[in-house]
Amino acid sequence: MNTIEIRKATVSDLETIQNISSQTFEETFAAVNTPENIANYLRESFNLKQLETELNNANSQFYIAYSDSEAVGYLKINFGDAQTESINENALEVQRIYVLQNFHGKNIGQLLLDEVKKIAKSSGVDSVWLGVWEENHRALRFYTKNGFIVFDKHVFIMGNDEQTDLLMQFRLH
């Protein structure tokens, strides 16, 4: 079993983040969305300028998981006004846990989520929350197993398609 190392990302990791983002998003959602909607989403959400803006936001943090020296996934968390919804000021949002498909089932998502819980405890937030597409059953099972509970939902617009994300949270206190 390869050793997994998790490191905080810097601007020099932008292309790595972009590559993992695009590949993972396509692997996960291409089969259930139109090619146009996927292409537009990748172009708008994962262009280098957008990712650099996110990386430079003081209230956002990226962590990359490496298997040996290969980047195999990453995590993006948001605090305060960087959160995509104003659920609770004293919460931490997990905006993305992306793991390349070849590395599914190797505990990398779990290690990244464990890192989130560690950061949450040390930063004194009350809860961790995230949004998961209601059709992403694998992710829903994973978060439920980790103590996350659905508390709300919201609409996620994917090109010309409306989709429902379930909002889940994990309370620390």
C-alpha positions as CSV (number, residue, x, y, z in Angstrom):
1,M,0.0,0.0,0.0
2,N,1.4,3.4,-1.0
3,T,1.8,6.0,1.6
4,I,-0.6,8.9,1.3
5,E,0.6,12.3,2.2
6,I,-1.6,15.4,2.4
7,R,-0.1,18.8,1.9
8,K,-1.5,22.3,1.9
9,A,-1.6,23.6,-1.7
10,T,0.0,26.8,-2.9
11,V,-0.2,28.8,-6.1
12,S,2.5,26.5,-7.6
13,D,-0.1,23.7,-7.4
14,L,-2.7,25.4,-9.7
15,E,-2.2,23.2,-12.7
16,T,-2.3,20.1,-10.5
17,I,-5.6,21.3,-9.0
18,Q,-7.0,22.1,-12.4
19,N,-6.0,18.7,-13.8
20,I,-7.6,16.7,-10.9
21,S,-10.7,19.0,-11.0
22,S,-11.4,18.4,-14.7
23,Q,-10.6,14.7,-14.7
24,T,-12.6,13.9,-11.6
25,F,-15.6,16.0,-12.6
26,E,-15.7,14.4,-16.0
27,E,-15.3,10.9,-14.5
28,T,-18.1,11.5,-12.1
29,F,-20.6,13.4,-14.1
30,A,-20.0,13.1,-17.8
31,A,-22.3,10.0,-18.1
32,V,-25.3,11.9,-16.7
33,N,-24.9,15.4,-18.3
34,T,-24.6,16.7,-21.8
35,P,-21.1,17.2,-23.2
36,E,-21.8,20.9,-23.6
37,N,-22.8,21.4,-20.0
38,I,-19.7,19.5,-18.8
39,A,-17.4,21.5,-21.1
40,N,-19.0,24.8,-20.0
41,Y,-18.7,23.9,-16.3
42,L,-15.1,22.9,-16.6
43,R,-14.2,26.1,-18.5
44,E,-16.0,28.4,-16.1
45,S,-15.2,26.6,-12.8
46,F,-11.8,25.2,-13.3
47,N,-9.9,27.8,-15.5
48,L,-6.6,28.8,-14.0
49,K,-7.7,32.4,-13.2
50,Q,-10.8,31.1,-11.3
51,L,-8.8,28.6,-9.4
52,E,-6.1,31.1,-8.6
53,T,-8.8,33.5,-7.2
54,E,-10.1,30.6,-5.0
55,L,-6.6,29.7,-3.9
56,N,-5.7,33.3,-2.9
57,N,-8.9,33.7,-0.9
58,A,-7.8,33.9,2.8
59,N,-10.9,32.0,3.9
60,S,-10.3,29.1,1.5
61,Q,-7.8,26.3,1.8
62,F,-6.8,23.5,-0.6
63,Y,-5.0,20.3,0.4
64,I,-3.6,17.9,-2.1
65,A,-3.3,14.1,-1.5
66,Y,-0.2,12.5,-2.9
67,S,0.3,8.7,-3.4
68,D,4.1,8.5,-3.5
69,S,4.8,11.7,-5.5
70,E,1.6,11.5,-7.7
71,A,-1.2,13.9,-6.9
72,V,-4.3,11.7,-6.7
73,G,-6.9,14.0,-5.1
74,Y,-7.6,17.2,-3.3
75,L,-9.8,18.9,-0.8
76,K,-11.2,22.5,-0.8
77,I,-12.6,24.0,2.4
78,N,-14.2,27.4,3.0
79,F,-14.6,29.5,6.2
80,G,-16.6,32.7,6.8
81,D,-17.6,34.6,3.7
82,A,-15.9,32.1,1.3
83,Q,-18.7,29.6,2.0
84,T,-21.0,29.1,-1.0
85,E,-24.0,29.4,1.3
86,S,-24.5,31.3,4.5
87,I,-25.5,28.3,6.6
88,N,-23.7,29.4,9.8
89,E,-20.8,31.8,10.4
90,N,-19.1,29.4,12.7
91,A,-19.1,26.5,10.2
92,L,-16.6,25.1,7.7
93,E,-17.7,24.1,4.2
94,V,-16.2,21.2,2.3
95,Q,-16.7,22.5,-1.2
96,R,-14.8,19.7,-2.9
97,I,-13.3,16.3,-2.1
98,Y,-12.1,15.1,-5.5
99,V,-10.2,11.8,-5.9
100,L,-9.2,10.4,-9.2
101,Q,-11.2,7.3,-10.2
102,N,-8.2,5.0,-10.3
103,F,-7.7,5.7,-6.7
104,H,-11.2,5.2,-5.5
105,G,-11.5,2.5,-2.7
106,K,-7.9,3.3,-1.5
107,N,-9.1,5.3,1.6
108,I,-8.0,8.7,0.1
109,G,-11.4,10.3,0.5
110,Q,-11.4,9.1,4.1
111,L,-8.0,10.6,4.8
112,L,-9.0,13.9,3.2
113,L,-12.2,13.9,5.3
114,D,-10.2,13.1,8.5
115,E,-8.0,16.1,7.7
116,V,-11.2,18.2,7.5
117,K,-12.4,17.0,10.9
118,K,-8.9,17.8,12.3
119,I,-8.9,21.3,10.9
120,A,-12.5,21.9,12.0
121,K,-11.6,20.9,15.6
122,S,-8.5,23.1,15.7
123,S,-10.3,26.1,14.2
124,G,-13.2,25.9,16.7
125,V,-16.1,25.7,14.3
126,D,-19.4,24.2,15.4
127,S,-20.0,22.1,12.3
128,V,-18.8,21.0,8.9
129,W,-21.2,21.0,6.0
130,L,-21.2,20.2,2.3
131,G,-23.5,19.8,-0.7
132,V,-23.8,16.4,-2.5
133,W,-25.8,15.8,-5.7
134,E,-28.8,13.7,-4.8
135,E,-27.9,11.1,-7.5
136,N,-24.3,10.7,-6.3
137,H,-25.1,7.6,-4.2
138,R,-21.5,6.7,-3.6
139,A,-20.7,10.1,-2.0
140,L,-24.0,10.1,0.0
141,R,-23.1,6.7,1.5
142,F,-19.6,7.9,2.3
143,Y,-20.7,11.0,4.1
144,T,-23.5,9.2,5.9
145,K,-21.0,6.6,7.2
146,N,-18.9,9.5,8.5
147,G,-21.8,10.9,10.6
148,F,-23.1,13.6,8.2
149,I,-26.9,14.2,8.2
150,V,-29.0,15.8,5.5
151,F,-30.4,19.1,6.8
152,D,-31.5,20.9,3.6
153,K,-31.2,21.0,-0.1
154,H,-30.6,23.5,-2.8
155,V,-30.7,23.7,-6.6
156,F,-27.4,23.4,-8.5
157,I,-27.6,24.7,-12.1
158,M,-25.5,22.6,-14.5
159,G,-25.7,24.5,-17.8
160,N,-29.4,24.3,-18.8
161,D,-30.1,21.5,-16.3
162,E,-31.4,22.0,-12.7
163,Q,-30.1,19.5,-10.2
164,T,-30.7,19.0,-6.5
165,D,-27.8,19.0,-4.0
166,L,-28.5,17.6,-0.6
167,L,-26.9,19.7,2.1
168,M,-25.3,17.6,4.8
169,Q,-23.6,18.5,8.0
170,F,-21.5,17.0,10.8
171,R,-21.7,18.7,14.2
172,L,-18.6,18.9,16.3
173,H,-20.4,19.8,19.6
